[in-house]
């Protein structure tokens, strides 16, 4: 057993994409600190993450972020029982910064190192929040939707023998939902990341104005067994997944592009950029929204978001029902979306299903979720080998 330490303190390190994070979590259930250095300002001008810039920023931030996490928790390196680090999936250069630092620190301190899958971390962000807010929160079989800028995956998550086991049951075949948000926001001249902008503006539009729809995803013979066209993890071959639980967001992204071109919105979108920068924040009132976007654009934004969330809901709850899951976990950056939380909660109540989300702070990339996911592995003595390196396409589940 790996649980032979003092307080069960794990320092988690996360650097899979564009946020450098460190956190100290006690026994996978109590967050003592969580520090995140965001790179949004660095990448905003490009409308997306530039891998080389991300790696450079991680190098600058990793040492001060870890020091800040230890100071905030009121502990020293000598108080720790283990370190945990994200090993994948993600950007290779970004992952290597966190892994190299964690390996060096673990060696210097004589501490065990636990490698954590980023997707498992997102699932444990929900479980960590439950353990911190619900007394005697039971672990139970769950249907987990991990939805972010790089991932849209459905997992059946089951506790067994003190650890968790995951079975992939659905995923996107192309763009992740959050990636579609970013691309549509960029097309409409909005800020990066696109999710918060679209969610804020959607409440001022008519969600029924533009009739977007999702056709049933049909698997194609020539793609069977091949890695999907997505930045997310390599996963189970397409033929082994139920097509009813597969997602595709490239079509709606193209539909928005065609709508913009058909209605002459492209020039107006380009003119919106300086207005957006001058405003300096995401619109909070109808007046601010209309000063930034005319009503037809607000209607387009609301319709896009309504359709995407509707598709996520349809397939998530169909999978939960089909697999007999007793509750639904929704996590990842897109889980911070206001409309998504409201509609998923209402649908879960209608179906009599339990549902849980992480806090908004734990929805986006953070290290508390990595430390929490590492705890059962630490207890089981599942430590990373000395040969640990980055795996940008690391899969989760069987």
Secondary structure, 3 states (H helix, E strand, C coil): CCCCCCCCEEEEEECCCCEEEEEEEECCCEEEEEEEEECHHHHHHHCCCCHHHHHHHHHHHHHHHHHHHHHHHCCCHHHCCEEEEEEECCCHHHHHHHHHHHHHHHHHHCCEEEEEEHHHHHHHHHHHHHHHHCCCCCCCCEEEEEECCCCEEEEEEEEECCEEEEEEEEEECCCCHHHHHHHHHHHCCCCCCHHHHHHHHHCCCCCCCCCCCCCCCCCCHHHCCCCCCCCCCCCCCHHHCCHHHCECCHHHHHHHHHHHHHCCCHHHHHHHHHHHHHHCCCCCCHHHHHHHCCHHHHHHHHHHHHHHHHHHHHHHHHHHHHHCCCEEEEECHHHHCHHHHHHHHHHHHHHCCEEEECCHHHHCCCCHHHHHHHHHHHHCCCCCCCCCCCCCCCCCCC
